[in-house]
């Protein structure tokens, strides 16, 4: 859809902000933490103050800029434009402050003030006592008999060393096919690092990029297929980068049930931009029942689909409509696909066989979750690498465990 957006420049991470003095147009507690982080990440980007909702707007000052983080950035950008600020002087960085699944928001809220970034994001090392406190708070470590033990099973090197040995050849092939050293390092960290080292790696990643955005390009007019929504923390970032132009298509059997208030306010700015297809995408058309996680998300991975797994539930299971990927693409009927983002609770492995024709026809960027089972970390990348001709592959991980690990498939040229 065509939309007359306000004049602004959207960014996905503070590391992309200019090194210039700036005002902040947003006053929540997370924004204040962002200001302190920017001061350390971008020396010379000095905050001149916070513009309140009823405050008179400052006049444009030389090469400075205004940073908007609130969900009504379109209205605020228009006000700034009316006060003489140019598009290059108005920066929008959506902060989904009420989305618990946003790793960057959690980092900003819980850890950013504790981190020393003086040596850069690639050399972050948290003091042992601080790291242990964070791991215990996250439920990853616990105190047993006066000793700190690891309670999480989400560290392959700690809990699945034999599986790693069995997959060593495939792991090496994935590693060698990744496009840059940062991706290769992130990949090996997920597989090999113990909890304290994974925490250092997580903090380093949060200092340079956000999940789904670190390696992709999104522009006005794009078509983005967003498979797996839940609280929707990524949606405001997509909408801002698209400037309300194009198609932002959410596919999730739970629809928009769990969208946060910030996300709802953000997409309400753009009539017609967001479309919803309330399906679970698997390897069949029809409907089926699903187990659900405690937070309400549908467990659509292959193991959860087995009858014996469902029988252990002990309660009636909700039934959802299902679509094969190829069937759904036929219903959506896109003229173009610029990005396909997948986080569908393990069902990714059931979709890959349906992807080759779509990849060949549309050549989209793909951000594929490869973390719902340890073997996904090498099985699915190898499948994608064999399928996607003339693509390059990058990798990022956005949690302190193996979770939120994303394979980026990026068309060359």
C-alpha positions as CSV (number, residue, x, y, z in Angstrom):
1,X,0.0,0.0,0.0
2,X,1.1,3.6,-0.6
3,X,1.3,5.8,2.5
4,X,2.4,9.4,3.0
5,X,4.9,8.9,5.8
6,X,6.4,11.7,7.8
7,X,10.0,12.7,7.1
8,X,12.5,10.7,9.2
9,X,15.3,8.2,9.1
10,X,14.7,4.8,10.8
11,X,17.5,2.8,12.4
12,X,17.4,-0.6,14.1
13,X,20.2,-0.1,16.7
14,X,21.9,2.9,18.5
15,X,25.2,2.0,16.9
16,X,23.8,3.4,13.7
17,X,23.1,6.9,15.2
18,X,25.2,9.8,14.1
19,X,28.0,11.0,16.4
20,X,26.3,14.4,16.9
21,X,24.5,16.2,19.7
22,X,20.8,15.2,19.9
23,X,17.5,15.7,21.7
24,X,15.4,12.7,22.8
25,X,11.6,12.7,22.0
26,X,10.5,10.0,24.4
27,X,10.6,9.9,28.2
28,X,10.2,6.3,29.4
29,X,12.7,4.7,31.8
30,X,14.1,2.5,29.0
31,X,14.9,5.5,26.9
32,X,16.9,7.0,29.7
33,X,19.0,3.8,29.8
34,X,19.4,4.1,26.0
35,X,20.8,7.6,26.4
36,X,23.4,6.4,28.8
37,X,24.3,3.5,26.5
38,X,24.6,5.9,23.5
39,X,27.0,8.0,25.5
40,X,29.3,5.0,25.8
41,X,28.8,3.5,22.4
42,X,28.9,6.8,20.4
43,X,31.3,9.2,22.2
44,X,30.5,12.7,20.9
45,X,26.7,11.9,20.6
46,X,25.8,14.1,23.5
47,X,22.2,14.3,24.7
48,X,20.9,17.9,24.9
49,X,17.8,16.9,26.9
50,X,14.4,15.3,26.7
51,X,11.4,16.8,24.9
52,X,8.3,16.3,26.9
53,X,4.9,15.8,25.2
54,X,3.7,19.3,25.9
55,X,7.0,21.0,25.6
56,X,7.8,23.5,22.9
57,X,10.0,21.9,20.2
58,X,13.6,23.2,20.0
59,X,14.7,24.9,16.9
60,X,17.0,22.9,14.5
61,X,20.6,23.2,15.7
62,X,23.3,22.8,13.1
63,X,24.1,19.2,12.4
64,X,22.3,17.9,15.5
65,X,19.3,15.5,15.4
66,X,16.2,14.4,17.4
67,X,15.8,10.8,18.4
68,X,12.2,9.4,18.7
69,X,11.7,6.1,20.6
70,X,8.0,6.3,21.4
71,X,5.4,4.3,19.4
72,X,3.7,7.4,17.8
73,X,6.8,8.4,15.9
74,X,4.9,9.5,12.8
75,X,3.0,12.2,14.7
76,X,6.1,13.3,16.4
77,X,8.1,13.4,13.2
78,X,5.5,15.5,11.6
79,X,5.6,18.0,14.4
80,X,9.4,18.2,14.1
81,X,9.1,18.7,10.4
82,X,6.7,21.6,11.0
83,X,9.3,23.1,13.3
84,X,11.9,23.0,10.6
85,X,13.8,19.8,11.3
86,X,14.8,17.9,8.1
87,X,14.3,14.2,7.5
88,X,18.0,13.6,8.1
89,X,17.7,15.3,11.5
90,X,14.8,13.1,12.7
91,X,15.9,9.6,13.8
92,X,13.4,6.9,14.7
93,X,14.5,3.9,16.8
94,X,11.5,1.9,18.0
95,X,11.9,0.5,21.5
96,X,9.4,-2.3,22.3
97,X,9.6,-1.5,26.0
98,X,6.8,-3.9,27.0
99,X,7.9,-7.0,24.9
100,X,9.6,-9.6,27.1
101,X,10.8,-11.5,24.0
102,X,12.9,-8.6,22.9
103,X,16.5,-9.4,23.8
104,X,17.6,-5.8,23.2
105,X,14.9,-4.4,25.5
106,X,15.8,-6.9,28.2
107,X,19.5,-6.1,27.8
108,X,18.8,-2.4,27.9
109,X,16.6,-2.7,31.0
110,X,18.6,-5.2,33.0
111,X,22.3,-5.1,31.9
112,X,23.3,-2.1,29.9
113,X,24.2,0.1,32.9
114,X,26.5,-2.7,34.2
115,X,28.6,-3.2,31.0
116,X,31.9,-1.7,30.3
117,X,32.1,-1.0,26.6
118,X,35.3,0.9,26.5
119,X,37.1,-1.9,24.6
120,X,34.3,-2.3,22.1
121,X,31.5,-5.0,21.7
122,X,33.9,-7.7,20.6
123,X,35.9,-7.6,23.8
124,X,33.2,-7.5,26.5
125,X,33.9,-9.5,29.6
126,X,31.7,-9.3,32.6
127,X,33.2,-9.8,36.1
128,X,32.6,-13.4,37.3
129,X,30.4,-12.3,40.3
130,X,28.2,-10.0,38.1
131,X,27.8,-12.7,35.4
132,X,26.8,-15.3,38.0
133,X,24.2,-12.9,39.5
134,X,22.7,-12.4,36.0
135,X,22.7,-16.1,35.3
136,X,21.0,-16.9,38.6
137,X,18.4,-14.2,38.0
138,X,17.6,-15.7,34.6
139,X,17.2,-19.1,36.1
140,X,20.2,-20.5,34.2
141,X,22.4,-21.0,37.3
142,X,21.3,-22.0,40.8
143,X,22.9,-22.5,44.2
144,X,23.1,-26.1,45.3
145,X,25.0,-27.2,48.4
146,X,26.9,-24.0,48.6
147,X,28.1,-24.3,45.0
148,X,26.8,-22.7,41.8
149,X,25.4,-25.2,39.3
150,X,24.0,-24.8,35.8
151,X,20.3,-25.6,35.7
152,X,19.6,-24.9,32.1
153,X,19.8,-27.6,29.4
154,X,20.3,-25.0,26.7
155,X,24.1,-25.2,26.4
156,X,25.1,-27.9,23.9
157,X,28.8,-28.0,25.1
158,X,27.7,-28.7,28.7
159,X,24.7,-31.0,28.2
160,X,25.1,-32.5,24.7
161,X,28.8,-33.1,24.0
162,X,28.1,-36.5,22.3
163,X,25.6,-34.9,19.9
164,X,28.2,-32.3,19.0
165,X,30.8,-35.0,18.4
166,X,28.4,-36.8,16.1
167,X,27.6,-33.6,14.2
168,X,31.2,-32.3,14.1
169,X,31.6,-32.7,10.3
170,X,28.3,-30.9,9.5
171,X,29.2,-28.2,12.1
172,X,32.5,-27.6,10.3
173,X,30.8,-27.3,6.9
174,X,28.3,-24.7,8.2
175,X,31.1,-22.8,9.9
176,X,33.2,-22.7,6.8
177,X,30.3,-21.5,4.6
178,X,29.4,-18.5,6.8
179,X,30.4,-15.2,5.1
180,X,32.4,-13.5,7.8
181,X,34.3,-14.0,11.0
182,X,31.7,-12.4,13.2
183,X,29.1,-15.0,12.0
184,X,31.6,-17.8,12.4
185,X,32.5,-16.7,16.0
186,X,28.8,-16.4,16.9
187,X,28.0,-19.8,15.5
188,X,30.8,-21.5,17.5
189,X,29.9,-19.6,20.6
190,X,26.4,-21.0,20.6
191,X,27.7,-24.6,20.2
192,X,30.8,-24.6,22.4
193,X,30.7,-21.8,25.0
194,X,29.8,-22.4,28.6
195,X,27.2,-20.1,30.3
196,X,29.6,-17.3,31.4
197,X,31.2,-17.0,28.0
198,X,27.7,-17.1,26.3
199,X,26.6,-14.2,28.5
200,X,29.7,-12.2,27.3
201,X,28.8,-13.0,23.7
202,X,25.2,-12.0,24.2
203,X,26.1,-8.6,25.6
204,X,28.6,-8.1,22.7
205,X,25.8,-8.8,20.2
206,X,23.4,-6.5,21.9
207,X,25.9,-3.7,21.6
208,X,25.9,-3.9,17.8
209,X,22.6,-5.4,16.5
210,X,19.1,-6.5,17.1
211,X,17.5,-9.9,16.3
212,X,16.2,-10.1,12.7
213,X,17.7,-6.8,11.8
214,X,21.5,-7.2,12.2
215,X,22.1,-8.4,8.7
216,X,19.0,-7.6,6.6
217,X,18.0,-4.5,4.6
218,X,14.4,-3.3,4.7
219,X,13.1,-0.4,2.7
220,X,9.8,1.5,1.9
221,X,7.7,-0.6,-0.5
222,X,9.0,-4.0,0.7
223,X,6.9,-7.1,1.3
224,X,7.9,-8.7,4.6
225,X,6.5,-12.1,5.6
226,X,6.6,-12.4,9.4
227,X,6.1,-16.1,10.3
228,X,5.6,-16.3,14.1
229,X,4.4,-13.2,16.0
230,X,3.7,-13.6,19.7
231,X,4.3,-10.2,21.4
232,X,5.5,-8.8,18.0
233,X,8.7,-7.0,19.3
234,X,10.1,-6.9,15.7
235,X,7.0,-5.4,14.1
236,X,7.6,-1.7,15.0
237,X,11.1,-2.0,13.6
238,X,9.8,-3.4,10.3
239,X,7.1,-0.7,10.1
240,X,9.5,2.1,10.8
241,X,12.0,1.0,8.2
242,X,9.2,0.5,5.7
243,X,7.8,4.0,6.4
244,X,4.3,2.5,6.2
245,X,4.8,1.5,2.6
246,X,4.5,-2.0,1.3
247,X,3.0,-5.1,2.9
248,X,3.9,-6.4,6.4
249,X,2.2,-9.8,6.6
250,X,2.0,-11.6,9.9
251,X,1.4,-15.3,9.9
252,X,0.5,-16.9,13.3
253,X,-2.3,-19.2,14.4
254,X,-2.8,-17.0,17.5
255,X,-3.2,-13.9,15.4
256,X,-2.4,-10.7,17.2
257,X,-3.6,-12.0,20.6
258,X,-0.4,-11.3,22.5
259,X,0.8,-8.2,20.8
260,X,2.0,-5.7,23.3
261,X,0.5,-2.2,23.7
262,X,3.6,-0.6,22.2
263,X,3.4,-2.8,19.1
264,X,-0.4,-2.1,18.7
265,X,0.2,1.6,19.0
266,X,3.0,1.5,16.5
267,X,1.0,-0.4,13.8
268,X,-2.1,1.7,14.4
269,X,-0.2,4.6,12.7
270,X,-0.4,2.8,9.3
271,X,-3.8,1.9,8.0
272,X,-3.5,-1.1,5.6
273,X,0.2,-1.8,6.1
274,X,-0.2,-4.9,8.4
275,X,-2.1,-8.0,7.2
276,X,-2.8,-11.1,9.2
277,X,-3.1,-14.7,8.1
278,X,-4.1,-16.7,11.3
279,X,-2.5,-20.0,10.2
280,X,0.0,-22.4,11.6
281,X,2.4,-23.2,8.7
282,X,3.4,-26.8,8.6
283,X,3.7,-29.6,6.0
284,X,0.0,-30.0,5.4
285,X,-3.2,-28.1,4.6
286,X,-6.2,-28.5,7.0
287,X,-6.3,-28.2,10.7
288,X,-4.7,-29.9,13.7
289,X,-4.5,-29.7,17.5
290,X,-1.4,-28.4,19.2
291,X,0.3,-28.4,22.6
292,X,0.8,-25.0,24.0
293,X,3.7,-23.6,26.1
294,X,3.0,-21.9,29.4
295,X,3.1,-18.5,27.8
296,X,0.4,-19.5,25.3
297,X,2.4,-20.0,22.2
298,X,1.6,-23.1,20.0
299,X,4.2,-25.8,20.1
300,X,4.4,-26.7,16.4
301,X,7.7,-28.6,16.2
302,X,7.7,-32.2,15.0
303,X,8.0,-33.8,18.4
304,X,5.1,-31.9,19.8
305,X,3.0,-33.0,16.9
306,X,3.3,-36.7,17.9
307,X,0.2,-38.4,19.3
308,X,2.1,-39.6,22.4
309,X,3.3,-36.0,23.2
310,X,-0.2,-34.7,22.9
311,X,-1.6,-37.5,25.1
312,X,0.6,-36.5,28.0
313,X,-1.1,-33.1,28.0
314,X,-4.1,-34.5,30.0
315,X,-6.4,-31.7,28.7
316,X,-8.2,-30.8,25.5
317,X,-5.9,-29.2,23.0
318,X,-6.8,-26.1,20.9
319,X,-7.3,-26.8,17.1
320,X,-5.7,-24.4,14.6
321,X,-6.0,-24.1,10.8
322,X,-2.8,-25.2,9.0
323,X,-1.3,-24.3,5.6
324,X,1.6,-25.6,3.6
325,X,4.0,-22.8,2.8
326,X,3.3,-23.0,-0.9
327,X,-0.5,-22.9,-0.3
328,X,-0.1,-19.8,1.9
329,X,2.0,-18.0,-0.7
330,X,-0.7,-18.7,-3.2
331,X,-3.3,-17.1,-0.9
332,X,-1.1,-14.1,-0.1
333,X,-0.3,-13.7,-3.8
334,X,2.7,-11.3,-3.3
335,X,4.2,-9.5,-6.3
336,X,7.5,-9.5,-4.5
337,X,9.0,-11.0,-1.2
338,X,11.8,-9.0,0.2
339,X,12.2,-10.7,3.6
340,X,10.9,-13.9,5.1
341,X,11.4,-14.1,8.9
342,X,10.7,-17.4,10.6
343,X,10.3,-18.2,14.3
344,X,7.6,-20.8,14.4
345,X,8.5,-22.9,17.4
346,X,10.4,-25.6,15.6
347,X,8.1,-26.0,12.6
348,X,10.8,-24.5,10.4
349,X,12.2,-28.0,9.7
350,X,8.7,-28.9,8.2
351,X,8.7,-25.9,5.9
352,X,12.1,-26.2,4.3
353,X,11.1,-28.7,1.7
354,X,8.5,-26.2,0.4
355,X,11.0,-23.3,0.1
356,X,13.1,-24.0,-3.1
357,X,10.5,-22.8,-5.6
358,X,9.8,-19.7,-3.5
359,X,13.5,-18.9,-3.2
360,X,14.1,-19.4,-6.9
361,X,11.1,-17.2,-7.9
362,X,11.4,-14.3,-5.4
363,X,15.0,-14.5,-4.1
364,X,14.0,-13.1,-0.7
365,X,16.2,-12.4,2.3
366,X,15.5,-15.1,4.9
367,X,16.0,-14.8,8.7
368,X,15.5,-18.4,9.9
369,X,15.3,-19.6,13.5
370,X,17.6,-22.6,13.9
371,X,17.6,-23.1,17.7
372,X,14.5,-25.1,18.7
373,X,16.5,-28.3,18.7
374,X,20.3,-28.5,18.9
375,X,20.5,-30.5,15.7
376,X,18.7,-27.6,13.9
377,X,22.0,-25.6,14.3
378,X,23.6,-27.6,11.6
379,X,20.9,-29.6,9.8
380,X,18.8,-26.6,8.7
381,X,21.7,-24.4,7.7
382,X,23.1,-27.1,5.4
383,X,19.7,-27.5,3.8
384,X,19.4,-23.8,3.2
385,X,23.0,-23.6,1.9
386,X,22.3,-26.3,-0.6
387,X,19.0,-24.7,-1.7
388,X,19.9,-21.0,-2.0
389,X,22.1,-20.5,-5.1
390,X,24.1,-17.3,-5.2
391,X,23.4,-16.4,-1.6
392,X,25.7,-15.6,1.3
393,X,25.0,-16.8,4.8
394,X,25.4,-15.1,8.1
395,X,24.6,-16.0,11.7
396,X,23.6,-14.2,14.8
397,X,22.5,-15.3,18.3
398,X,20.5,-13.0,20.5
399,X,20.2,-14.8,23.9
400,X,22.6,-16.1,26.5
401,X,21.7,-19.7,25.6
402,X,21.3,-21.5,22.3
403,X,18.0,-19.8,21.9
404,X,17.2,-17.0,19.4
405,X,19.9,-18.2,17.0
406,X,19.2,-16.9,13.5
407,X,20.6,-18.0,10.1
408,X,20.5,-15.1,7.6
409,X,20.3,-16.1,3.9
410,X,21.1,-13.1,1.8
411,X,20.9,-13.0,-2.0
412,X,24.0,-11.7,-3.6
413,X,23.7,-8.7,-6.0
